[in-house]
Amino acid sequence: MNVELTRFRVKKNKTQKVDEWLAFLNDHLLDVLVTLEGEKMYVETIFRETLDGEEYLYWYSIQGTGGQQVEDSDHWIDKKHLQYWEECIDPDFSPVDLSTEVVMIPHKIKESMNNS
């Protein structure tokens, strides 16, 4: 199981497009959840922050091993998600993986994740 929190910088002047992107994901959540199964993505959460005038998106995830990469998906929701990604995420900023120090998942939930 892989637990991650990664920070990505949003391109300048893309705040409204990010608003649209996040609304799109929320509006199509049932389709999003279908695609997470193939990725063995147990939890995926997007956080947003503006810091020193720069906008960032953070991805928190708990993922099993051997899942499909979103880039390899043929599902329409993933294709649209990646279009937003290309338009909004700054490729000149190296993503920052925050350091995982403690993972607190109750044993019965962890077992359920491992058995799916």
A tleap script that builds the chain and sets N, CA, C and O, in Angstrom:
source leaprc.protein.ff14SB
mol = sequence {
  NMET ASN VAL GLU LEU THR ARG PHE ARG VAL
  LYS LYS ASN LYS THR GLN LYS VAL ASP GLU
  TRP LEU ALA PHE LEU ASN ASP HIE LEU LEU
  ASP VAL LEU VAL THR LEU GLU GLY GLU LYS
  MET TYR VAL GLU THR ILE PHE ARG GLU THR
  LEU ASP GLY GLU GLU TYR LEU TYR TRP TYR
  SER ILE GLN GLY THR GLY GLY GLN GLN VAL
  GLU ASP SER ASP HIE TRP ILE ASP LYS LYS
  HIE LEU GLN TYR TRP GLU GLU CYS ILE ASP
  PRO ASP PHE SER PRO VAL ASP LEU SER THR
  GLU VAL VAL MET ILE PRO HIE LYS ILE LYS
  GLU SER MET ASN ASN CSER
}
set mol.1.N position { 0.851 -1.165 0.000 }
set mol.1.CA position { 0.000 0.000 0.000 }
set mol.1.C position { 0.904 1.237 0.000 }
set mol.1.O position { 1.916 1.285 0.699 }
set mol.2.N position { 0.516 2.232 -0.798 }
set mol.2.CA position { 1.275 3.462 -0.948 }
set mol.2.C position { 0.423 4.642 -0.467 }
set mol.2.O position { -0.685 4.858 -0.958 }
set mol.3.N position { 0.953 5.403 0.497 }
set mol.3.CA position { 0.270 6.579 1.023 }
set mol.3.C position { 1.094 7.793 0.614 }
set mol.3.O position { 2.278 7.881 0.937 }
set mol.4.N position { 0.464 8.735 -0.099 }
set mol.4.CA position { 1.195 9.887 -0.625 }
set mol.4.C position { 0.430 11.190 -0.426 }
set mol.4.O position { -0.800 11.219 -0.384 }
set mol.5.N position { 1.199 12.262 -0.306 }
set mol.5.CA position { 0.682 13.621 -0.372 }
set mol.5.C position { 1.668 14.408 -1.229 }
set mol.5.O position { 2.833 14.564 -0.865 }
set mol.6.N position { 1.193 14.899 -2.364 }
set mol.6.CA position { 2.062 15.581 -3.328 }
set mol.6.C position { 1.482 16.937 -3.681 }
set mol.6.O position { 0.276 17.080 -3.880 }
set mol.7.N position { 2.367 17.943 -3.756 }
set mol.7.CA position { 1.972 19.309 -4.097 }
set mol.7.C position { 2.352 19.614 -5.544 }
set mol.7.O position { 3.467 19.334 -5.983 }
set mol.8.N position { 1.394 20.197 -6.276 }
set mol.8.CA position { 1.589 20.624 -7.657 }
set mol.8.C position { 1.223 22.099 -7.757 }
set mol.8.O position { 0.252 22.538 -7.141 }
set mol.9.N position { 1.980 22.863 -8.519 }
set mol.9.CA position { 1.660 24.278 -8.695 }
set mol.9.C position { 0.749 24.453 -9.902 }
set mol.9.O position { 0.921 23.822 -10.945 }
set mol.10.N position { -0.223 25.336 -9.717 }
set mol.10.CA position { -1.165 25.676 -10.782 }
set mol.10.C position { -0.529 26.760 -11.651 }
set mol.10.O position { 0.130 27.668 -11.143 }
set mol.11.N position { -0.732 26.657 -12.957 }
set mol.11.CA position { -0.242 27.686 -13.877 }
set mol.11.C position { -0.900 29.025 -13.557 }
set mol.11.O position { -2.021 29.075 -13.051 }
set mol.12.N position { -0.194 30.095 -13.854 }
set mol.12.CA position { -0.731 31.450 -13.641 }
set mol.12.C position { -2.035 31.619 -14.420 }
set mol.12.O position { -2.187 31.099 -15.525 }
set mol.13.N position { -2.958 32.348 -13.828 }
set mol.13.CA position { -4.237 32.704 -14.455 }
set mol.13.C position { -5.124 31.500 -14.788 }
set mol.13.O position { -5.933 31.567 -15.714 }
set mol.14.N position { -4.980 30.408 -14.045 }
set mol.14.CA position { -5.800 29.217 -14.297 }
set mol.14.C position { -6.755 28.905 -13.151 }
set mol.14.O position { -7.319 27.812 -13.093 }
set mol.15.N position { -6.939 29.862 -12.238 }
set mol.15.CA position { -7.810 29.631 -11.091 }
set mol.15.C position { -9.229 29.271 -11.517 }
set mol.15.O position { -9.818 28.338 -10.973 }
set mol.16.N position { -9.780 29.993 -12.475 }
set mol.16.CA position { -11.144 29.687 -12.922 }
set mol.16.C position { -11.220 28.317 -13.585 }
set mol.16.O position { -12.220 27.614 -13.436 }
set mol.17.N position { -10.179 27.931 -14.311 }
set mol.17.CA position { -10.165 26.608 -14.943 }
set mol.17.C position { -10.062 25.522 -13.873 }
set mol.17.O position { -10.662 24.457 -14.013 }
set mol.18.N position { -9.308 25.782 -12.810 }
set mol.18.CA position { -9.237 24.828 -11.698 }
set mol.18.C position { -10.601 24.717 -11.016 }
set mol.18.O position { -11.029 23.620 -10.657 }
set mol.19.N position { -11.282 25.852 -10.839 }
set mol.19.CA position { -12.649 25.820 -10.297 }
set mol.19.C position { -13.528 24.888 -11.137 }
set mol.19.O position { -14.269 24.063 -10.602 }
set mol.20.N position { -13.431 25.036 -12.450 }
set mol.20.CA position { -14.215 24.212 -13.380 }
set mol.20.C position { -13.834 22.733 -13.244 }
set mol.20.O position { -14.702 21.860 -13.208 }
set mol.21.N position { -12.529 22.465 -13.168 }
set mol.21.CA position { -12.012 21.102 -13.056 }
set mol.21.C position { -12.539 20.419 -11.794 }
set mol.21.O position { -13.057 19.304 -11.853 }
set mol.22.N position { -12.403 21.090 -10.665 }
set mol.22.CA position { -12.837 20.489 -9.407 }
set mol.22.C position { -14.353 20.313 -9.367 }
set mol.22.O position { -14.849 19.321 -8.831 }
set mol.23.N position { -15.083 21.262 -9.927 }
set mol.23.CA position { -16.539 21.118 -10.036 }
set mol.23.C position { -16.888 19.932 -10.935 }
set mol.23.O position { -17.813 19.176 -10.638 }
set mol.24.N position { -16.152 19.771 -12.025 }
set mol.24.CA position { -16.359 18.638 -12.937 }
set mol.24.C position { -16.186 17.318 -12.187 }
set mol.24.O position { -17.016 16.419 -12.319 }
set mol.25.N position { -15.120 17.197 -11.407 }
set mol.25.CA position { -14.886 15.955 -10.662 }
set mol.25.C position { -16.004 15.715 -9.648 }
set mol.25.O position { -16.491 14.592 -9.518 }
set mol.26.N position { -16.408 16.753 -8.935 }
set mol.26.CA position { -17.502 16.606 -7.971 }
set mol.26.C position { -18.826 16.270 -8.645 }
set mol.26.O position { -19.603 15.470 -8.124 }
set mol.27.N position { -19.085 16.874 -9.793 }
set mol.27.CA position { -20.338 16.637 -10.517 }
set mol.27.C position { -20.415 15.246 -11.135 }
set mol.27.O position { -21.508 14.742 -11.394 }
set mol.28.N position { -19.265 14.623 -11.373 }
set mol.28.CA position { -19.213 13.304 -12.007 }
set mol.28.C position { -18.584 12.269 -11.075 }
set mol.28.O position { -17.915 11.338 -11.524 }
set mol.29.N position { -18.807 12.442 -9.789 }
set mol.29.CA position { -18.144 11.609 -8.792 }
set mol.29.C position { -18.417 10.118 -8.965 }
set mol.29.O position { -17.520 9.307 -8.734 }
set mol.30.N position { -19.617 9.740 -9.361 }
set mol.30.CA position { -19.902 8.309 -9.550 }
set mol.30.C position { -19.013 7.709 -10.636 }
set mol.30.O position { -18.527 6.588 -10.484 }
set mol.31.N position { -18.796 8.439 -11.726 }
set mol.31.CA position { -17.897 7.955 -12.783 }
set mol.31.C position { -16.452 7.931 -12.300 }
set mol.31.O position { -15.701 7.009 -12.620 }
set mol.32.N position { -16.066 8.938 -11.536 }
set mol.32.CA position { -14.711 8.980 -10.983 }
set mol.32.C position { -14.470 7.762 -10.101 }
set mol.32.O position { -13.423 7.122 -10.195 }
set mol.33.N position { -15.428 7.442 -9.252 }
set mol.33.CA position { -15.261 6.318 -8.339 }
set mol.33.C position { -15.102 4.995 -9.080 }
set mol.33.O position { -14.383 4.110 -8.617 }
set mol.34.N position { -15.760 4.853 -10.215 }
set mol.34.CA position { -15.618 3.631 -11.027 }
set mol.34.C position { -14.175 3.463 -11.482 }
set mol.34.O position { -13.633 2.359 -11.448 }
set mol.35.N position { -13.554 4.561 -11.909 }
set mol.35.CA position { -12.183 4.467 -12.432 }
set mol.35.C position { -11.171 4.195 -11.325 }
set mol.35.O position { -10.110 3.627 -11.586 }
set mol.36.N position { -11.485 4.591 -10.097 }
set mol.36.CA position { -10.541 4.373 -9.001 }
set mol.36.C position { -10.327 2.888 -8.719 }
set mol.36.O position { -9.247 2.489 -8.285 }
set mol.37.N position { -11.337 2.081 -8.962 }
set mol.37.CA position { -11.207 0.644 -8.702 }
set mol.37.C position { -10.084 0.028 -9.523 }
set mol.37.O position { -9.278 -0.737 -8.994 }
set mol.38.N position { -10.025 0.355 -10.821 }
set mol.38.CA position { -8.970 -0.189 -11.683 }
set mol.38.C position { -7.583 0.293 -11.300 }
set mol.38.O position { -6.586 -0.375 -11.573 }
set mol.39.N position { -7.523 1.452 -10.668 }
set mol.39.CA position { -6.246 2.010 -10.222 }
set mol.39.C position { -5.837 1.470 -8.849 }
set mol.39.O position { -4.745 1.760 -8.361 }
set mol.40.N position { -6.726 0.680 -8.230 }
set mol.40.CA position { -6.542 0.228 -6.848 }
set mol.40.C position { -6.329 1.430 -5.928 }
set mol.40.O position { -5.538 1.392 -4.986 }
set mol.41.N position { -7.064 2.494 -6.236 }
set mol.41.CA position { -7.007 3.726 -5.455 }
set mol.41.C position { -8.090 3.651 -4.386 }
set mol.41.O position { -9.280 3.725 -4.690 }
set mol.42.N position { -7.671 3.505 -3.139 }
set mol.42.CA position { -8.619 3.370 -2.041 }
set mol.42.C position { -9.145 4.723 -1.583 }
set mol.42.O position { -10.324 4.861 -1.256 }
set mol.43.N position { -8.268 5.714 -1.562 }
set mol.43.CA position { -8.629 7.068 -1.150 }
set mol.43.C position { -7.873 8.032 -2.048 }
set mol.43.O position { -6.669 7.878 -2.250 }
set mol.44.N position { -8.568 9.021 -2.586 }
set mol.44.CA position { -7.907 10.091 -3.327 }
set mol.44.C position { -8.636 11.387 -2.977 }
set mol.44.O position { -9.851 11.498 -3.142 }
set mol.45.N position { -7.882 12.345 -2.500 }
set mol.45.CA position { -8.435 13.617 -2.066 }
set mol.45.C position { -7.586 14.734 -2.639 }
set mol.45.O position { -6.358 14.648 -2.643 }
set mol.46.N position { -8.238 15.788 -3.124 }
set mol.46.CA position { -7.526 16.942 -3.666 }
set mol.46.C position { -7.742 18.117 -2.722 }
set mol.46.O position { -8.874 18.454 -2.375 }
set mol.47.N position { -6.649 18.727 -2.317 }
set mol.47.CA position { -6.676 19.927 -1.483 }
set mol.47.C position { -6.174 21.099 -2.322 }
set mol.47.O position { -5.485 20.914 -3.325 }
set mol.48.N position { -6.532 22.302 -1.892 }
set mol.48.CA position { -6.167 23.511 -2.636 }
set mol.48.C position { -5.629 24.550 -1.665 }
set mol.48.O position { -6.139 24.698 -0.554 }
set mol.49.N position { -4.587 25.274 -2.094 }
set mol.49.CA position { -3.997 26.295 -1.242 }
set mol.49.C position { -3.404 27.400 -2.103 }
set mol.49.O position { -2.890 27.147 -3.193 }
set mol.50.N position { -3.481 28.629 -1.600 }
set mol.50.CA position { -2.744 29.740 -2.182 }
set mol.50.C position { -1.713 30.166 -1.148 }
set mol.50.O position { -2.055 30.458 -0.002 }
set mol.51.N position { -0.461 30.199 -1.554 }
set mol.51.CA position { 0.645 30.491 -0.656 }
set mol.51.C position { 1.590 31.460 -1.345 }
set mol.51.O position { 2.101 31.166 -2.425 }
set mol.52.N position { 1.825 32.607 -0.736 }
set mol.52.CA position { 2.710 33.631 -1.312 }
set mol.52.C position { 2.329 33.983 -2.742 }
set mol.52.O position { 3.194 34.182 -3.594 }
set mol.53.N position { 1.026 34.059 -2.997 }
set mol.53.CA position { 0.536 34.455 -4.311 }
set mol.53.C position { 0.522 33.347 -5.356 }
set mol.53.O position { 0.113 33.580 -6.494 }
set mol.54.N position { 0.956 32.162 -4.994 }
set mol.54.CA position { 0.951 31.011 -5.912 }
set mol.54.C position { -0.145 30.047 -5.483 }
set mol.54.O position { -0.382 29.848 -4.291 }
set mol.55.N position { -0.809 29.452 -6.465 }
set mol.55.CA position { -1.862 28.484 -6.177 }
set mol.55.C position { -1.320 27.070 -6.342 }
set mol.55.O position { -0.584 26.777 -7.284 }
set mol.56.N position { -1.698 26.197 -5.405 }
set mol.56.CA position { -1.232 24.813 -5.416 }
set mol.56.C position { -2.417 23.864 -5.239 }
set mol.56.O position { -3.407 24.189 -4.583 }
set mol.57.N position { -2.288 22.699 -5.836 }
set mol.57.CA position { -3.196 21.585 -5.578 }
set mol.57.C position { -2.366 20.474 -4.949 }
set mol.57.O position { -1.237 20.210 -5.364 }
set mol.58.N position { -2.941 19.835 -3.950 }
set mol.58.CA position { -2.300 18.722 -3.267 }
set mol.58.C position { -3.139 17.473 -3.499 }
set mol.58.O position { -4.363 17.506 -3.370 }
set mol.59.N position { -2.482 16.383 -3.838 }
set mol.59.CA position { -3.155 15.096 -3.977 }
set mol.59.C position { -2.741 14.215 -2.809 }
set mol.59.O position { -1.558 13.939 -2.609 }
set mol.60.N position { -3.738 13.778 -2.039 }
set mol.60.CA position { -3.517 12.796 -0.980 }
set mol.60.C position { -4.131 11.493 -1.466 }
set mol.60.O position { -5.273 11.470 -1.926 }
set mol.61.N position { -3.372 10.412 -1.363 }
set mol.61.CA position { -3.917 9.142 -1.833 }
set mol.61.C position { -3.407 7.976 -1.010 }
set mol.61.O position { -2.318 8.001 -0.436 }
set mol.62.N position { -4.247 6.955 -0.981 }
set mol.62.CA position { -3.881 5.643 -0.464 }
set mol.62.C position { -4.191 4.681 -1.597 }
set mol.62.O position { -5.340 4.551 -2.020 }
set mol.63.N position { -3.158 4.010 -2.084 }
set mol.63.CA position { -3.305 3.180 -3.275 }
set mol.63.C position { -2.644 1.827 -3.059 }
set mol.63.O position { -1.570 1.725 -2.465 }
set mol.64.N position { -3.307 0.797 -3.553 }
set mol.64.CA position { -2.722 -0.529 -3.526 }
set mol.64.C position { -1.710 -0.677 -4.647 }
set mol.64.O position { -1.576 0.206 -5.495 }
set mol.65.N position { -1.010 -1.780 -4.649 }
set mol.65.CA position { -0.001 -2.028 -5.688 }
set mol.65.C position { -0.632 -2.712 -6.897 }
set mol.65.O position { -1.618 -3.440 -6.775 }
set mol.66.N position { -0.051 -2.465 -8.050 }
set mol.66.CA position { -0.470 -3.142 -9.271 }
set mol.66.C position { -1.669 -2.548 -9.975 }
set mol.66.O position { -2.216 -3.166 -10.889 }
set mol.67.N position { -2.086 -1.371 -9.573 }
set mol.67.CA position { -3.231 -0.737 -10.219 }
set mol.67.C position { -2.862 -0.088 -11.540 }
set mol.67.O position { -1.691 0.170 -11.818 }
set mol.68.N position { -3.862 0.167 -12.336 }
set mol.68.CA position { -3.687 0.825 -13.628 }
set mol.68.C position { -3.330 2.299 -13.422 }
set mol.68.O position { -3.874 2.940 -12.523 }
set mol.69.N position { -2.442 2.835 -14.225 }
set mol.69.CA position { -2.121 4.251 -14.198 }
set mol.69.C position { -3.232 5.022 -14.895 }
set mol.69.O position { -3.787 4.554 -15.888 }
set mol.70.N position { -3.559 6.200 -14.379 }
set mol.70.CA position { -4.630 7.007 -14.971 }
set mol.70.C position { -4.321 7.317 -16.440 }
set mol.70.O position { -5.237 7.415 -17.256 }
set mol.71.N position { -3.060 7.469 -16.774 }
set mol.71.CA position { -2.666 7.765 -18.157 }
set mol.71.C position { -2.971 6.616 -19.115 }
set mol.71.O position { -3.065 6.825 -20.325 }
set mol.72.N position { -3.125 5.411 -18.585 }
set mol.72.CA position { -3.408 4.232 -19.415 }
set mol.72.C position { -4.901 3.938 -19.542 }
set mol.72.O position { -5.295 3.005 -20.242 }
set mol.73.N position { -5.718 4.721 -18.876 }
set mol.73.CA position { -7.153 4.486 -18.872 }
set mol.73.C position { -7.807 4.959 -20.174 }
set mol.73.O position { -7.413 5.974 -20.750 }
set mol.74.N position { -8.804 4.210 -20.619 }
set mol.74.CA position { -9.606 4.599 -21.788 }
set mol.74.C position { -10.931 5.242 -21.366 }
set mol.74.O position { -11.726 5.636 -22.220 }
set mol.75.N position { -11.171 5.349 -20.072 }
set mol.75.CA position { -12.442 5.893 -19.584 }
set mol.75.C position { -12.518 7.385 -19.892 }
set mol.75.O position { -11.535 8.110 -19.733 }
set mol.76.N position { -13.685 7.837 -20.333 }
set mol.76.CA position { -13.842 9.237 -20.736 }
set mol.76.C position { -13.547 10.207 -19.591 }
set mol.76.O position { -13.032 11.300 -19.828 }
set mol.77.N position { -13.865 9.822 -18.358 }
set mol.77.CA position { -13.648 10.720 -17.226 }
set mol.77.C position { -12.159 10.954 -16.996 }
set mol.77.O position { -11.743 12.065 -16.671 }
set mol.78.N position { -11.357 9.897 -17.167 }
set mol.78.CA position { -9.904 10.034 -17.009 }
set mol.78.C position { -9.300 10.882 -18.117 }
set mol.78.O position { -8.386 11.671 -17.878 }
set mol.79.N position { -9.809 10.717 -19.320 }
set mol.79.CA position { -9.315 11.526 -20.443 }
set mol.79.C position { -9.590 13.015 -20.201 }
set mol.79.O position { -8.728 13.856 -20.452 }
set mol.80.N position { -10.786 13.333 -19.716 }
set mol.80.CA position { -11.146 14.721 -19.414 }
set mol.80.C position { -10.310 15.247 -18.249 }
set mol.80.O position { -9.853 16.390 -18.280 }
set mol.81.N position { -10.111 14.433 -17.236 }
set mol.81.CA position { -9.286 14.793 -16.081 }
set mol.81.C position { -7.862 15.143 -16.536 }
set mol.81.O position { -7.294 16.135 -16.080 }
set mol.82.N position { -7.299 14.353 -17.410 }
set mol.82.CA position { -5.940 14.613 -17.898 }
set mol.82.C position { -5.877 15.865 -18.777 }
set mol.82.O position { -4.849 16.543 -18.812 }
set mol.83.N position { -6.961 16.175 -19.484 }
set mol.83.CA position { -7.003 17.434 -20.249 }
set mol.83.C position { -6.932 18.626 -19.305 }
set mol.83.O position { -6.187 19.575 -19.550 }
set mol.84.N position { -7.708 18.577 -18.225 }
set mol.84.CA position { -7.643 19.642 -17.226 }
set mol.84.C position { -6.235 19.725 -16.620 }
set mol.84.O position { -5.694 20.813 -16.424 }
set mol.85.N position { -5.661 18.564 -16.331 }
set mol.85.CA position { -4.307 18.513 -15.757 }
set mol.85.C position { -3.325 19.261 -16.670 }
set mol.85.O position { -2.575 20.124 -16.214 }
set mol.86.N position { -3.340 18.923 -17.936 }
set mol.86.CA position { -2.416 19.564 -18.883 }
set mol.86.C position { -2.629 21.070 -18.945 }
set mol.86.O position { -1.663 21.823 -19.067 }
set mol.87.N position { -3.863 21.513 -18.865 }
set mol.87.CA position { -4.166 22.930 -18.955 }
set mol.87.C position { -3.825 23.689 -17.667 }
set mol.87.O position { -3.490 24.872 -17.718 }
set mol.88.N position { -3.909 23.019 -16.520 }
set mol.88.CA position { -3.816 23.726 -15.241 }
set mol.88.C position { -2.521 23.526 -14.456 }
set mol.88.O position { -2.097 24.439 -13.747 }
set mol.89.N position { -1.891 22.379 -14.558 }
set mol.89.CA position { -0.723 22.078 -13.717 }
set mol.89.C position { 0.555 22.556 -14.403 }
set mol.89.O position { 0.795 22.257 -15.573 }
set mol.90.N position { 1.366 23.297 -13.661 }
set mol.90.CA position { 2.600 23.904 -14.170 }
set mol.90.C position { 3.695 22.848 -14.333 }
set mol.90.O position { 4.176 22.312 -13.335 }
set mol.91.N position { 4.098 22.538 -15.568 }
set mol.91.CA position { 5.127 21.514 -15.776 }
set mol.91.C position { 6.535 21.984 -15.395 }
set mol.91.O position { 7.454 21.172 -15.289 }
set mol.92.N position { 6.701 23.290 -15.190 }
set mol.92.CA position { 8.009 23.827 -14.818 }
set mol.92.C position { 8.273 23.737 -13.316 }
set mol.92.O position { 9.379 24.032 -12.862 }
set mol.93.N position { 7.274 23.337 -12.551 }
set mol.93.CA position { 7.409 23.182 -11.104 }
set mol.93.C position { 7.540 21.695 -10.791 }
set mol.93.O position { 6.675 20.899 -11.156 }
set mol.94.N position { 8.610 21.331 -10.123 }
set mol.94.CA position { 8.784 19.931 -9.733 }
set mol.94.C position { 7.820 19.605 -8.602 }
set mol.94.O position { 7.840 20.265 -7.563 }
set mol.95.N position { 6.969 18.583 -8.794 }
set mol.95.CA position { 6.037 18.202 -7.725 }
set mol.95.C position { 6.808 17.908 -6.439 }
set mol.95.O position { 7.927 17.396 -6.475 }
set mol.96.N position { 6.200 18.235 -5.317 }
set mol.96.CA position { 6.817 18.018 -4.015 }
set mol.96.C position { 6.069 16.907 -3.303 }
set mol.96.O position { 4.888 17.046 -2.985 }
set mol.97.N position { 6.765 15.795 -3.053 }
set mol.97.CA position { 6.191 14.705 -2.265 }
set mol.97.C position { 6.497 14.971 -0.804 }
set mol.97.O position { 7.658 14.998 -0.395 }
set mol.98.N position { 5.445 15.167 -0.019 }
set mol.98.CA position { 5.647 15.370 1.405 }
set mol.98.C position { 6.002 14.037 2.049 }
set mol.98.O position { 5.582 12.979 1.580 }
set mol.99.N position { 6.751 14.093 3.090 }
set mol.99.CA position { 7.268 12.908 3.752 }
set mol.99.C position { 6.187 12.252 4.615 }
set mol.99.O position { 5.572 12.908 5.456 }
set mol.100.N position { 5.963 10.961 4.401 }
set mol.100.CA position { 5.009 10.196 5.213 }
set mol.100.C position { 5.713 9.782 6.501 }
set mol.100.O position { 6.742 9.106 6.468 }
set mol.101.N position { 5.159 10.187 7.618 }
set mol.101.CA position { 5.780 9.891 8.915 }
set mol.101.C position { 5.008 8.843 9.712 }
set mol.101.O position { 5.608 7.964 10.330 }
set mol.102.N position { 3.685 8.935 9.698 }
set mol.102.CA position { 2.852 7.991 10.445 }
set mol.102.C position { 1.613 7.717 9.608 }
set mol.102.O position { 0.990 8.649 9.098 }
set mol.103.N position { 1.250 6.453 9.462 }
set mol.103.CA position { 0.024 6.074 8.765 }
set mol.103.C position { -0.882 5.406 9.791 }
set mol.103.O position { -0.539 4.369 10.359 }
set mol.104.N position { -2.033 6.008 10.016 }
set mol.104.CA position { -2.959 5.503 11.023 }
set mol.104.C position { -4.230 5.009 10.337 }
set mol.104.O position { -5.147 5.781 10.057 }
set mol.105.N position { -4.259 3.719 10.078 }
set mol.105.CA position { -5.423 3.078 9.476 }
set mol.105.C position { -5.777 1.889 10.366 }
set mol.105.O position { -4.942 1.009 10.575 }
set mol.106.N position { -6.996 1.850 10.890 }
set mol.106.CA position { -7.373 0.706 11.714 }
set mol.106.C position { -7.152 -0.613 10.966 }
set mol.106.O position { -7.351 -0.704 9.754 }
set mol.107.N position { -6.743 -1.614 11.715 }
set mol.107.CA position { -6.390 -2.917 11.141 }
set mol.107.C position { -7.501 -3.489 10.256 }
set mol.107.O position { -7.221 -3.983 9.164 }
set mol.108.N position { -8.758 -3.430 10.712 }
set mol.108.CA position { -9.846 -4.040 9.927 }
set mol.108.C position { -10.044 -3.305 8.599 }
set mol.108.O position { -10.403 -3.925 7.597 }
set mol.109.N position { -9.815 -2.003 8.584 }
set mol.109.CA position { -9.943 -1.253 7.316 }
set mol.109.C position { -8.759 -1.576 6.413 }
set mol.109.O position { -8.940 -1.768 5.210 }
set mol.110.N position { -7.573 -1.638 6.958 }
set mol.110.CA position { -6.377 -1.979 6.186 }
set mol.110.C position { -6.517 -3.378 5.571 }
set mol.110.O position { -6.165 -3.591 4.410 }
set mol.111.N position { -7.028 -4.315 6.348 }
set mol.111.CA position { -7.251 -5.674 5.836 }
set mol.111.C position { -8.248 -5.662 4.691 }
set mol.111.O position { -8.054 -6.348 3.687 }
set mol.112.N position { -9.306 -4.891 4.836 }
set mol.112.CA position { -10.309 -4.773 3.774 }
set mol.112.C position { -9.682 -4.207 2.499 }
set mol.112.O position { -9.989 -4.666 1.399 }
set mol.113.N position { -8.811 -3.218 2.643 }
set mol.113.CA position { -8.119 -2.651 1.479 }
set mol.113.C position { -7.236 -3.702 0.809 }
set mol.113.O position { -7.230 -3.831 -0.415 }
set mol.114.N position { -6.501 -4.443 1.615 }
set mol.114.CA position { -5.588 -5.450 1.070 }
set mol.114.C position { -6.326 -6.602 0.393 }
set mol.114.O position { -5.771 -7.267 -0.482 }
set mol.115.N position { -7.573 -6.839 0.795 }
set mol.115.CA position { -8.327 -7.961 0.229 }
set mol.115.C position { -9.167 -7.564 -0.995 }
set mol.115.O position { -9.855 -8.407 -1.569 }
set mol.116.N position { -9.115 -6.307 -1.388 }
set mol.116.CA position { -9.929 -5.909 -2.534 }
set mol.116.C position { -9.130 -5.931 -3.810 }
set mol.116.O position { -9.661 -5.622 -4.877 }
savepdb mol mol.pdb
quit
